[in-house]
Amino acid sequence: MPDLPYVVQPMSVPDIDQVIEIEEVIFAAAPWSARAYRFELTSNPNSTMLVVRRWPRPALGLLPWRPRPPILGYGGFWHLVDEAHIATIGVRPADQGKGLGELLLVSMLEKARDLDVQRATLEVRVSNLKAQALYAKYGFEKVSLRRRYYADNDEDAFIMATPSFRSPRFEVNLAQQRAALYQRLREAEDETGAE
């Protein structure tokens, strides 16, 4: 992701503590455990887990050694036969609304496409209109309803799925939305003048 102030990387075991800190805040009613994330990283060959960090632009092409910047968000999917099932996505509350969830979603869709899957699916709370709008922007459509899916409050979930990754409609939309997102992230960085 050239010239972006953020980088999306594979999650590693040392990242779990930071991921859990975010998880327990944004999914307080039913967070994944550290053990669950460790399983995804070490024992599930069909799991792809990612993190996003702020990545300072180097001055004059040089970047002195620094500790890795903190994790701002994370996401993951399972490669199940011919489909990618997006299992989790979350962003620190202080960094929500900056496009990081969208950046994670784009990264997962691109990685899934590279695995030669046919489409992506996910569950989303019926009350989470903001997430539904983001997913719809990337071609996800509501295909069914799972009653009382969420154990914390028995809320229903919509099952959403993309069209085939091979369809020109999906490819063109992904490219257009990705370009718009990258431009938005660059402009936000330029406006803030942040490192």
C-alpha positions as CSV (number, residue, x, y, z in Angstrom):
1,M,0.0,0.0,0.0
2,P,2.4,2.7,-1.2
3,D,2.2,6.1,0.4
4,L,-0.4,5.2,2.9
5,P,0.0,6.2,6.6
6,Y,-1.1,2.7,7.6
7,V,0.2,-0.8,7.0
8,V,-1.8,-4.1,7.1
9,Q,0.3,-7.1,8.2
10,P,-0.3,-10.7,9.1
11,M,-1.1,-11.0,12.8
12,S,1.5,-12.8,14.9
13,V,1.4,-14.4,18.3
14,P,3.1,-11.4,20.0
15,D,0.2,-9.2,18.7
16,I,-2.5,-11.2,20.6
17,D,-2.3,-9.1,23.8
18,Q,-3.0,-5.8,21.9
19,V,-5.7,-7.5,19.8
20,I,-7.4,-8.7,23.0
21,E,-7.3,-5.2,24.5
22,I,-9.3,-3.9,21.6
23,E,-11.5,-7.0,21.4
24,E,-12.6,-6.7,25.1
25,V,-13.6,-3.1,24.6
26,I,-15.5,-3.3,21.3
27,F,-17.0,-6.8,21.8
28,A,-17.3,-6.6,25.6
29,A,-20.4,-8.8,25.6
30,A,-18.8,-11.8,23.8
31,P,-15.1,-11.2,23.0
32,W,-12.9,-13.9,21.5
33,S,-10.3,-15.1,24.0
34,A,-6.5,-15.0,23.7
35,R,-6.6,-18.8,23.4
36,A,-9.0,-18.5,20.3
37,Y,-6.6,-16.1,18.6
38,R,-3.6,-18.3,19.4
39,F,-5.5,-21.2,17.8
40,E,-6.2,-19.2,14.7
41,L,-2.5,-18.3,14.4
42,T,-0.9,-21.6,15.3
43,S,-3.3,-24.4,14.6
44,N,-5.9,-23.4,11.9
45,P,-4.3,-23.7,8.4
46,N,-7.4,-22.1,6.9
47,S,-7.2,-18.9,9.0
48,T,-5.9,-15.6,7.8
49,M,-5.6,-13.0,10.5
50,L,-4.4,-9.4,9.9
51,V,-3.6,-6.3,11.9
52,V,-3.4,-2.6,10.9
53,R,-0.8,-0.2,12.3
54,R,0.0,3.4,11.8
55,W,3.2,3.5,9.7
56,P,5.1,6.7,9.8
57,R,6.5,8.0,6.5
58,P,10.2,7.9,6.4
59,A,12.1,11.1,5.9
60,L,14.2,11.1,2.8
61,G,13.5,7.4,2.3
62,L,15.1,6.4,5.6
63,L,13.4,4.9,8.6
64,P,15.4,4.6,11.7
65,W,14.8,1.5,13.8
66,R,11.7,1.9,16.0
67,P,9.5,-0.5,18.0
68,R,6.6,-1.6,15.9
69,P,3.7,0.9,16.2
70,P,0.7,-0.2,18.2
71,I,-2.2,-2.2,16.6
72,L,-5.1,0.0,15.7
73,G,-7.4,-2.8,14.3
74,Y,-7.5,-6.4,13.2
75,G,-9.5,-8.7,11.0
76,G,-9.6,-12.3,10.0
77,F,-11.2,-14.8,7.7
78,W,-11.4,-18.5,7.2
79,H,-10.8,-20.1,3.8
80,L,-13.6,-22.7,3.6
81,V,-13.6,-24.7,0.4
82,D,-14.4,-22.1,-2.2
83,E,-15.3,-19.2,0.0
84,A,-13.8,-16.8,2.4
85,H,-15.8,-16.4,5.6
86,I,-15.0,-13.1,7.3
87,A,-15.0,-14.1,11.0
88,T,-13.9,-10.9,12.7
89,I,-13.1,-7.2,12.2
90,G,-12.5,-4.6,14.8
91,V,-10.9,-1.2,15.3
92,R,-9.9,0.7,18.5
93,P,-12.7,3.1,19.4
94,A,-10.3,6.1,19.2
95,D,-9.5,5.1,15.6
96,Q,-12.9,4.3,14.3
97,G,-14.3,6.4,11.5
98,K,-10.9,6.8,9.9
99,G,-11.3,4.1,7.2
100,L,-9.3,1.4,9.1
101,G,-12.1,-1.1,9.2
102,E,-12.6,-0.5,5.4
103,L,-8.8,-0.9,4.9
104,L,-8.9,-4.2,6.7
105,L,-11.9,-5.4,4.7
106,V,-10.2,-4.5,1.4
107,S,-7.1,-6.3,2.5
108,M,-9.1,-9.4,3.5
109,L,-11.0,-9.4,0.2
110,E,-7.7,-9.1,-1.8
111,K,-6.0,-11.9,0.2
112,A,-9.1,-14.1,-0.2
113,R,-9.1,-13.5,-4.0
114,D,-5.5,-14.5,-4.1
115,L,-6.5,-17.8,-2.6
116,D,-8.7,-18.4,-5.6
117,V,-11.9,-18.5,-3.6
118,Q,-15.2,-17.8,-5.3
119,R,-16.7,-15.2,-2.9
120,A,-16.8,-13.9,0.6
121,T,-19.4,-14.2,3.3
122,L,-20.0,-12.9,6.8
123,E,-22.6,-12.5,9.5
124,V,-23.6,-9.0,10.8
125,R,-26.0,-7.9,13.5
126,V,-29.3,-6.7,12.0
127,S,-28.9,-3.6,14.2
128,N,-25.4,-2.8,12.8
129,L,-26.5,-0.5,10.0
130,K,-23.0,1.1,9.7
131,A,-21.3,-2.2,9.1
132,Q,-24.0,-3.3,6.6
133,A,-23.5,-0.1,4.6
134,L,-19.7,-0.7,4.4
135,Y,-20.2,-4.3,3.3
136,A,-22.8,-3.3,0.7
137,K,-20.3,-0.7,-0.7
138,Y,-18.1,-3.7,-1.5
139,G,-20.8,-5.7,-3.1
140,F,-22.0,-7.8,-0.2
141,E,-25.7,-8.5,-0.4
142,K,-28.1,-9.9,2.3
143,V,-28.7,-13.5,1.3
144,S,-30.4,-14.9,4.5
145,L,-31.2,-14.4,8.1
146,R,-30.0,-16.4,11.1
147,R,-32.4,-16.0,14.0
148,R,-31.0,-15.4,17.5
149,Y,-27.5,-15.8,16.2
150,Y,-25.7,-13.7,18.8
151,A,-25.6,-15.4,22.1
152,D,-25.1,-12.2,24.2
153,N,-28.6,-10.8,23.4
154,D,-30.2,-13.3,20.9
155,E,-30.0,-10.7,18.1
156,D,-30.6,-11.9,14.6
157,A,-27.8,-11.8,12.0
158,F,-27.9,-11.2,8.3
159,I,-25.8,-13.5,6.2
160,M,-24.2,-11.3,3.5
161,A,-22.2,-12.5,0.5
162,T,-20.3,-11.0,-2.4
163,P,-20.9,-11.8,-6.0
164,S,-18.3,-14.1,-7.6
165,F,-14.8,-12.7,-7.3
166,R,-14.4,-13.4,-11.0
167,S,-17.3,-11.2,-12.0
168,P,-16.2,-8.0,-13.7
169,R,-18.8,-6.2,-11.5
170,F,-16.9,-7.3,-8.4
171,E,-13.5,-6.6,-9.8
172,V,-14.3,-3.1,-11.0
173,N,-16.1,-2.1,-7.8
174,L,-13.3,-3.4,-5.6
175,A,-10.7,-1.4,-7.7
176,Q,-12.8,1.8,-7.6
177,Q,-13.6,1.5,-3.9
178,R,-9.9,0.7,-3.0
179,A,-8.7,3.7,-5.0
180,A,-11.2,6.0,-3.3
181,L,-10.2,4.7,0.1
182,Y,-6.5,5.1,-0.5
183,Q,-7.1,8.6,-1.7
184,R,-9.1,9.4,1.4
185,L,-6.5,8.0,3.7
186,R,-3.7,10.0,2.0
187,E,-5.8,13.2,2.1
188,A,-6.6,12.7,5.8
189,E,-2.8,12.3,6.5
190,D,-2.0,15.4,4.6
191,E,-4.6,17.4,6.4
192,T,-3.5,16.4,9.9
193,G,0.2,16.7,9.1
194,A,0.7,13.7,11.3
195,E,3.9,11.7,11.3
